[in-house]
Amino acid sequence: MTPRSYLRLALLAALLLVAWLAYRPGLSGGFVFDDFANLPALGETGPIDNAAAFARYITSGTADPIGRPLAMASFLIDAHDWPAQPEPFKRSNVILHLLNCALLYALLRAFGRAWARGESEATTATRMDYAALIASGLWALHPLFVSTTLYIVQREAMLPATFCLTGLLAWVKARQLLAEGQTRAGGFMAVVAIVGCTLLAALSKANGLLLPSLILVVEGFSLPPGPRPVGRSATVFRAALAACWIATGAMVLALVYLAWAGIVHGIPHRPWTEAQRLLTEPRIVWQYLGQLWLPHPYTAGVFNDTTAVSTHLWRPWTTFLAIAGLVVLCLFAWFGRRLSPAIAGAILFFLTGHLLESSSVPLELYFEHRNYLPALLMFWPAGLWLVGVPMNLRARSAKPVFPLLRVRYALTAVLIMSMAGMTYANASVWGDNAHQGTLWARLNPTSARAQVTAAQEEIQHGTPSRAIARLTPLLAAKPEEVQIAFNLIAAHCQASDLSETDMATARRALHLTRDPGALIAGWYARTIPVAQEGECPGLSLAGLKDLTQAGLDNPNLPPGRKQDLEHALGEIALATNDPKAALLHFNRGLELDPHETVALRQAAELGSAGHAELGLQHLSVYDSLPIAADATGPGMATVHAWVLQRQAYWPRERARLVATLKADAGVSP
C-alpha cells in the first residue's frame, strides 16, 4: 500500500468516527411507534432459545408478502425475548449505517477507478477516490437518515441497502472479470450480484427486489462503456443483463397490475384512492429531493398522516408541475448521460429506488426512510465537483478543471461538519423521548399521531392540563380520530375531571373511525382495570360498555376490530362477575372472525376467572364454526402456517389448555 492509500483509509476511519459521534446521543432513546408493533414478536411464543422458536419467529413477519425474515433474524443480535432494552438495537443500527457508508465508499471508488482506467497519471484516480469519500460522507452524515438509523424497526430499510451495495460491488467486479476474459469467475460474480444479493436484499425488505433494476442504471449511466467482453464472456454478460431486464419488466408489470386493480376494485382501509396516490407521489418525491439537498437538523420524524392528497391534476396546483418536473428530470438524465453521467446516474438511481414504494403499492404515502437506498448515489456528483473532476467524465484531465480548488476543499470541510452538526442535533432529539414528542408535535401541528405522542409524554410527566389543551381542539377538527379521544379520556382521568361530555365525544369518535388497528384492543386492556378499580372518577364499566356499543354500531369497522370490541365487552362482563355474558360476547366475536389463537386466549381468560367449564364451551363453539380457507396465497404467512402445522404448535397448546380447564372444572380427561 502507498502512503496515499494509508491516508485514504485514515480519512475513511475518521469519517466513520465522526458519524459514530454524531449518532451517539441517540443511543439513549427509547422505542417509538412501529417498534411496538413489530419487536414484541421476539417474545410472542416465548423466548427464542431453540430451533423451533426460531422458525416460528422468522416466519411470523407480516409487513410484506416476503415477511422480511432476514431483517427479523437480525434483531436476535440484540435480544431473544420481549420486553427488551432499546440501546442494543440502536447501537446495531448505527454500526450497520457505518458499514453501509464504508460499502458506499468502496462502490463509488470502484466507479471512479473504472472511469480513470487508462489515465497516464494517478492524479485523476486519486481525485476520484476523494470524491467517493466526500460523497459517502455526505450521505452517511445526512440528518434525514437519522429517522432511519435510530428508528429500530427501520433496520428493515437499512439491510436492503447493505445487500444492494454488496450486489453492485459484485456487479462491477463481474463486468471487469468478463472484460478480461475470465468467464467462470465473472459469471459467478454476476450470479452473486443478480441472484444472491437480490435474494438477501428481498428477504430483508421487498424493495430489495429492485437490485437488478439498479444494476441496469449503474451499467447504463454510472459506469463507463469500457472494453466489452468477447466470446463466451460476452454471452454471459448479455445473459446477465437480460436477467436484469426480465426482473425489471416483471416488476413494472406487477406495479401496473396493482395500479389497475386499485383503480378498478378500490383500496380498503385507506382514506385515498389508487388514482389519488399516483397523483400525490410525484409531489412527495420532489419533497424528498428538497429534504436531501436542503437539509434541516430537525425533520418530521415518523409521522406522515398530514400529507395533502392530490385529487386532480390541478388540486393542488403543484400536482401537474410535480409530474411534469419528473418527466423533465428523466429526459435530462437520458439526454445528458454522455455529458454528465454521474448526474444522470444519480437521478435515475434515485427514481428507480423509489419505484416500488412511491408508485402503485398502496402503502402509506410518505416516509423519510424510503430515501435511504435511493439516495446512495445522490452526492457523488457533488463529490466530483468539490475535488475538481469535470461532470463530463469522458473528458478526463489529470489537472483540476475548476478554479479556486482550495476554496472547494474548504467548502467540503464545512459541508461535512455542518452535516455532522445537524445529525448530532437530530440524534440528540432521538435520545430524549420527551423532547422528541414535543418537537415532533411542533413540526407536525395537524398530525393526530404527533399530537397524541406529545400528549402521552405530558400525561406521563404529570401535566394532563397541557395534554387536554393540546388534544381538545384537534378532536373538534378531527372527530373521527379515536386515538385522540382515547388519550383525552386518559388525560381527563389524570386530572380527575372526566365528564359525560368527554365520554359522548369518545363514543362519536369510535362510531365514525375507520380501522384503527390494534389501538382498540390495547386501550381496553389498559382501561378496563382502571374503571374496575375506580381509579378514574367519571369512568365506569357501564360507560365503557356504552362506548363499546357505539363502536359495534360503526359500519366502517372491519370484522377483526368488531371482534376486539366484543372481546372488550366480554372482559367488562367478567369484571362485573357476569361470566355467561362474557361467554356470549366472546362467542359473538369469534363468529365475526374465527381464529384458534383468539379462542384459546379467551378460553384461558374464562378459566383464569374461575369459569373453566365456560372456557371448554367456548372451545366447542370454535370447533363448530366454519373456518374460511386460507386466502393468503404464496408468501411468508403460508410458510408460517406450515411451520406451526409441522410443529403441531397449536394442537399442543390447545391440549395443554384443555387439560388445565378440565382439571379446574373437575371433568375427567
N, C-alpha and C positions, 0 to 999 in steps of 0.2 A: 504493500500500500504506500502511496505517495503522501507527502505532508499535506497536500490539498485534500486527500481522502480522509485523513485524520481530522482535518479542520471541519469538513462537512459532517462527519459523524459527531464531532463535538457540538457543532451548531444544532444538529438534529436532537441530540440529547438535551441541550439547553432549551430548545423549543418545547420538548416534551415535559421538562421540569417546570417551565413557565405555565404550561397548560395544567399540569397537576396542581400547582399552587393556586391557579385561578379557580379551579373547581373545588379545592379543598374545603372552603367554608360550607359548601352544600352537602357535605357528607353527614352533617349533624341533623339534617332534616328528617321528617317522618314520611310515612306512606301517604299518598294522595289519590283521590278519585278512583280511577280504574285499577289501581293497585289492590284495592279491597275487593274488587270483582274478580280478579284473576289469581292472586297469590294464595288465597285460602285453599286452593286446590292442593297445596302442599300437604295439608292435613285432613283432607276431606274424608279419606278412608283410613286414617291413622298415619303414624309416622312412615316415611318411605325408607324402610330399612331392610327390604328384601326384594327379590326379583319380581314377585307377583305385585307388590305395591308399586314398584317402579313402572311396570307395564300398565297398570291401571292409571297411574298419574300421567305418563307422557302421551297416552291416547285420549285424555279427557278434555283436550282443548276444543273450544267451540268458536273461536274468534273468526276462523275462515274454514272452508271445507278441508284444507290440508291439516288443520289443527295445530300448526306451529310446534311440533314435538321437540325439535332441536332447541328452540328458544326456551321451552318449558324445562327441558333437561338442564339447561344452563343455570336455572335458578337453584338447582340442587347443589351447586357450588357453594351457595350462601346459606341454605337451610334445608332440613329434611322434614320439617314439620311446621305447623302453624298453630298459634301465632309465633312470629319471629321478630328479630330486631332489624330495622331498615338499613343500618350503616353498612353491613357487609354487602348487601345488594347494590347500594350506591357506589361503594368502592369498586366492585367488579365492573359496574357500568363505566366508570371513569377510566379504569385500566383498559377496557375494550375500546373506548374512544381514543386513547393514546395509541393503541395498536393500529386502529384504522388510520390515524394520522401518519404513522410510520409506513403503512402499506400504500397510502396515497402518495407519499413522497417517493416511494420506490416506483410506483406506476408512472408518475409524471416525469421522473428521472429517466425511465425507460423510453417514454415518448420523446423527451429531449435528445437522448442519445441516438434514437432512431433518426431524428431529423439532422443531427450533427454528424452522422456517419459519413466519412469521406472527406471531412474538413482537413485542410493541411495543417491547421493549428489547433491546439487543445482549448483555446480560449472560448470558442463557441460552446463546446460541450460543458465547460466549467460554468459558463453563464447559464446554460440550460439547467444545470444541477441546482444552482442557487435560485433560479425561477421556480423549480419544483419545491424547494424548501420553503420559499415565501408563500406559494400558493397553498401548500398543505398546512402551513401555519395559520394563514388567514381563515382557512376552513375550520381547523381544529379549535381556534380561539373565537369563532363567531358566536356572539351571545344568543343568536336564535336557536342554537343547538343545546343550550342549557336545559331547555324543557324536554329534550330528548334524552340527554345523558343522565340527568338527575331524576328523571321520571322512571322509576324502576321498571315498570312493565314495558316501557319502550325499548328495552333491550331487544324486543321483537323487531324493532325498526333498525337497530344497530347491527345485528348479526347478518342480515342480508347484505348490508354494505361491506362487511368483512369478507363474505364469500364472493361478492361481486368483484371487489378489488382483487382478491386472490385469483378469480377466474380471468379477469382482464390481464393480470400479470402473466398467467399461464398462456393466454392467447398471444400476447406479444412474443413470448418465448417460442411458442409453436410456429408462428409465421417466420421467425428468424431461423429456426431449425429447418423448416421446409424449404426456405430460400437457399439454405446451404446444402440441400440435398439429403438431409438426414430424415428420411421418410418415416421410419418407425418411431424415432424419438419425437419428431414433430407431430405425427398423428396421435401419439399417446398424450402429448400435452394438449392437443386440440380436444381430445375426449375429456381430459381432466377439466378443461375450461368450460366446454359446452354442456357436458353431461354431469360430471361430478360436482362442479361448483354450483351449477344451476340447481341441482337436486338439493344440495346443502342449504343454499340460499332460500329455496322454496319451503324447505322443512322448517325454516326459521320464521318466514312470513311469505304470503303468496306473492308479493311484489318481487321476490327473488326470481320469479319466472321471467322477469324482464332481461335477465343477463344476456341471452342470445341477441336480443334487440340492441342492447348496449354494445355488444361486441361489433355489430354491424355499424353502429355510429362511430365507434373508435376506429374501425378499419377504414371507413369511408371518409372520415374527416380529421381525426386527431393524429393519425399516423401517416407517414409519407408513403407514396407508392412503392418505392424501393425495388430491389430486384425480385422478379416474380419466380416462383418455383417452376421447375420444368419436370417433365416425365411423370413418374408415379407421385412425386411430391406435389405436382400441380393438381393431379387428380384428387389427392387427399385434401388439398387446400380448397378446391372447388366444392368438394363434398361437405367440408366443414361449414363453408359459407352457406351452402344450400340448406343444411340443417338449421342454421340460424334463421334463414328466410322462412323456412317451413314453420318453425316455432313462432316467429313473429306473425306470420299470416294467420296461424291458428289463434293466437292471442287477439288479433284485430277482429277476426270473425266472431270470437266469443263476446267481445265487447259490443260489436254491432248487434249481435243477437240479444244481449242484455238490454241494450237501448230499445230495440224493437219490442221486447217483451214488457219492459217497464212502461213504454208509451201505450201499448195495447191493453195490457192487463192491470196496470197501475202498480204502485209500491205500497204495501201495507206498512202501517206504523211509522210513516214518515209524513211530516207536515208539508212536503212539497212533492211535485210530480217529477217523473223522469225528464220530461222536456224542460222543466224549470231548472233541474240540476244541470243539464247540459248547457243551458244558457248562463248559469251562475258561475260554473267552474272557471271559465276564462278570466272573469274578473278576479277570482281568488288567486289564480296563477300569477297575475300581474301584482297582486298584493304580496305574494311570496317574493317575487323579484324585488319589489320595493324594500321589503324587510331585509333581504340579503345584501343589497347594495347601499342601503341607508340604515345601517344597524343602529339599534337603540338598546341601552342597557337593560331596560325592562320591557317585557313582552306580555301579551295577553295570557300566556301560560296555557293551561289545559282546557280553558273554557272556550267554546265555539258555538254557543247557542244564540248568538246575536247577528249572525251573517244575514244580510238582506238578500232575499231570494229574487232573482230576475224572473219576472212573469211575462216579459215580452222583449223583443229586440231593443226597444226604447224605454223599458221600465226596469231598472233605472236607465238613464240615457247612456251610462258608461258601458252597458252590455254590448252594444254594437261595436263601440270603439275597442273594447277588450278583444272581441272576436277578430275584428279586422287587424288589430295590432299583432295578435298571434300569427295570423296569416302572413303579415308583412315580415315578422320575425323569422318565420320558416323560409320565406323567399329570400330574405337577406342571407340566412345561413347557407342556403343552397347555392345561390349565385355568387356568394362571397367565399366559398370554400377554398378556392385556389389562392385568393389574395390574403385571406385571414383564416387559415384552417383551425387555429386554436380557438378563435371566437366562434366560428361555425360549429365546431365540435362541442364547445361548452353549451351553446344554445340548444342544439339538438339532443345532447345528452340529458339536459335538464328537462326538456319537454317529453322525451321518451321515458325518463324516470317517473314522470307523473302520469303516464299513460293508463296505468291500472287504477290508481286511487283518485284521480281527478277527472274521470270520464263517466262511464255509464254504470259502474258498480255502485249500488245505492248505499254507500257509506255516508257518514256524516260529512257535511260539506267542507269543513275546514279543520286542519290540524297542523300545527307547526312541524311536528316530527316528520311529516311527509316530504320535507325538503332535505332530509339527512342524506339520503342516497342520491337524489337527482342533482344536488349541488356539488358533488365531488369535483367536477372539472371547472366549476364556476370561476375560480380565481386564478386559473392557470394563465389566461391572457394578461391579467394584471401583473402576475409574477414576471412574465416575459417582458412586459413594458418597463417594469421597475428596474430590471437589470440591463436594459438596452438592447434586447433582442427584437428585431422587427416582427410585426404581425404577419408579414408575408414570409413564412418560414422557408419558402423555396428560394428567396433572395437572401441566402445566408451571407453573413460577413463576419470575419473574425474581429472586426473592430466595432465598438459601440456605435450605433447609428443615431442615438438621441443625444442632444446636448444636455449639459447640466447633470451628468450621471451621478456626481456626488450628492446633488440635491435629491435625486431619486433614491439613493441609498439612505439618506436621512429620512426621507418620507417613508421608506419601508420600515425603519425602526419605529417611527411614530405610529404607523398603522398597526404594527404588531402589538405594541404596548397599549395602544388605545383599545384594540380588540380585547386584549388580556384584561384591561381595567374594566371594561363593560361586562365581560364574562364573570369577573370576580364579583362585581356588584350584583349581577343577577343570581349567581350561585349563593351569595350571602342571603338573598331573599329566600332561596330554596332551602337554606339551612335553618330558617326560622319560620315555622308554620304559622304562627300568629301574625307576623308581619306579612307573610306571603298572602294570607287570606285577605287582609286589609288592602294590600296593594292591588291584588287582582280585582277586588271589588271596585276600587277607584278607576282602574283601567277598563273595566267592563261594567259600566253603571247600569246597563239594561239587561245584563246576563243574570237570569234566575239562579243558575248554578254558582256563579261567583258571589252573588249577594248572600245566598244560603250558606256558603262556605265561611264567609266573613261573620255572618250571624252566629254560626255554630261556635266559632272561636270566641265571640263575645259572650255567649252563654257559658262556655266553659270557664271563662275568666270572671264570671260573676257580674256581668253588666248586661242583664236582659233588656233594660230600657233601650240601650243602643240597638240591640237586635230587633226590638219591636219597631223602633223608629225607622230602621233600615228596610224591614220587610213589609210593613203595613201598606205604604203607597205602591210598592211593587206588586203586591197581591191584588190591589184595586185595579192596576193596569193589566194584570195577567191572572184573572180569576180562575183559570183552569190549571194553574201551576200548583199541584198538590204538594210538591216539596216545600214550597213557601208556606202553605197552610199548615203543614205538619210542624215545621220549625217555629212558626208563630205560636202554636199551642205550647211547644216546649218553652219558649221564651216567656209566655204569659204564666205558665206553671211556675217557673223560677221566680217570677215577680209576684206570684200569689194573687193574680187579678184576672184569671181566665173567666170569661163571661159566656153566656149563651150565644151572644152575637158572634163571638170568635168561633164557637162550635158550628154555628149556622154557616159561617163563611167557609169553614173547612168542609162541611157537607156539600156545599155548592162546588167547591174545587174537585172533590172526589167524584161528584156526579158529572163533571164536564171533562175531566182529564182523559187523555189517551193512555197508551200503555206506559206506565212509569217504571216498568221492570221490577226489580227486586225491592224497590223502595217500600212498597206496601207491607210485604211480609216482615221486613226488618223493623219498620216503625212499630207495627203492632206488637212484635215480640218484645220491644223495649217498653212500650207504653201500657200494655195491659197490666203488668205488675205494679206500675205506678198508680194506676186507677184502683187496683185491688187493695193496695196498702193505704189508700187515702193520702198519698204524698202530695197531691196537687189539688188544692181547693177549686171546685168547679169542674173537675174531670172525674166522671163516674163511669162505671161499666155500662150503665144504661145509655149514657151519652155516646160511648164508643159503639154500642150496638146500633144506635140511630145513624151514626156516621157511616158504619159499615153497610147498612142497608142502602144509604144513598149511593154508595159505590156499586152495589149489586144492581141498582136501577139504571146504571150508566150503560147505554147501548154501545159506547165506544170501546169498552174494556174487552180484551180477548178472554177466552176460557181460562187460561192459566192465571190471570190476575183475579178473575172471579173465584177461582179455586182458593187463592190466597185469602180472599175476603171471607169465604165460607169457613176456611180454617181458623181465621180470627174469631168468627162467631162461635166456633167450637171451643176455642180457648176461653172466651168470655163465659160460655156456659159452664165449663169446668171450674172457672174461678167463682161462679155463683152456685156451685155444688148442684149442677143440673146435668149429670152425665148422659142421660138419654138425649137431651137436646144437643149435647156435644156430638154424640154419635150421629144424630140426624144431619148436622151441618157437615161433619167430616164426610159422611156418605154422599151428600149433595155435591160437595167439592170434588170428590173422587169421580163422580159421574160426569162432571164437566170436562175433566182432563185426566183420564185414568193413567196412573203411573205407580209401579210397585214401590218405588222409593217413598212416595208420599204415603201410600197405605201403611208401609212398615213404620214410618215415623209417627203417624197418627195413632196406630195401634199401640206403639210403645208409650205415647203420651197418655192414652187411656189406662194402660197398665200401671204407669207410674203414679197416676192419680187414684189408684186403688180400685180400678174397674177392669180387671183383666178379662173378664168374660165379654165385656163390650169390645175390647180390643180384638178378641177372637172373632166376634161377629163382624167387625169392620173388615178383617181379612177375608171373611167369607163373602162379603159384599163385593170386594175387589175381584175375587175369583169368578163372580157371576157376571161381571161387566164384559162387554165385547171390547177387546183390545184392538185398536186400529193397527193395521200392518205398518211396519216401519217404512216411512216415506222419505228417509234421509238420503237415500241413494248412495253412490260411491263417495267415500270421504272418511275422515277420521272418526266421525260419530259411528259409522258402521264398524270400523276397526275396534273402537272402544266396546261396542256391544258384543262383538265377537270375543274380545278378551274377557269380559265379565262372564260370558257364557262358558268359555273354555275353563275358567277358574271356578265355575259354579258359585260365583260370589254371592249373588242374591239368594239362591236356594239355601246356601249355608247360613247366611244372615237370617233368613226367614225361619229356618229350622231352629236356630238358637232362640229367636224371639218367641216362637210358638211354644217351645219347651218352657220358657220362663213364664209366659202367660198362663199356660196350663197348670204349672206348679202353683202360681199365685191364686188361680181360680179354683184349685182343688180338683182339677179334672185329670183323670188318669191319662198318661201319654198313649 
